[in-house]
Amino acid sequence: MDGNGRWATRRGLPRVAGHHEGVKAARSVVRAASGLGLRYLTLYAFSTENWSRPVDEVSMLMSLLERSVNAELPELMARNARLRVLGRPHGLPAGVRRGIDHVVHETRHNTGLTVLMAFNYGARDELIDAFRSLARQVAAGELRPEDISEKKISESLYTADLPDPDLLIRTSGEMRISNFLLWQIAYTELWVTPTLWPDFGAVDLYRAVAEFQGRTRRFGKV
Ligand code: FPP
């Protein structure tokens, strides 16, 4: 969800104004994804690198994300949508963690769209956590090194029980992955739009999905 800061700066507004608009965009995209019948929507809300932003922006983002997620609980319930979080929970302020855990808990039995919020997420950290867990099993004699397979590694990630993403949308024209789901996106289709995140809405999602539907996926085969 890139481009909140630039959206605000271009209008002579403080960066926080861009984040507030970004929340509105996230709400419309969740609605549109649920309406389309998508099974999963992952939103990259806060990366492990985002901690190095100015302290004020970080604390504002933390409370904004927590408040926004809590405010969406009634709509998530009404849409039979479930919230899950990807990332390292420790390191987040306890209050923020509790607030988000509450929404995850309340929506856990919903069977419609699963909204995955990548929060305090970094793909390299995720891989480190997975490899540590596998190494522990090897050290304990529960796993042989030759039994470490793609499946084993996938099952050790935060996304253990989830399918790999079909489509990755990056806003604001940046042509990079920025430490997002590095293992899982091996065969994901990429779609980059110059639109800044606060201007991204349902129509943009439809456009991306429609273009995705026209692509031929070979998964390395012919
Ligand atoms: C990117 O803009 C956005 C973020 C760092 C994260 C915050 C995202 C939101 C507030 C959207 C709402 C999300 C949810 C799940 C409620 P940027 O600051 O990197 O913009 P810039 O690249 O233009 O500086």
Residues whose N, C-alpha, C, O or C-beta is under 5 A from the ligand:
A	BS01	FPP	M1 D2 G3 N4 G5 R6 W7 H19 G22 V23 A26 L43 Y44 A45 F46 S68
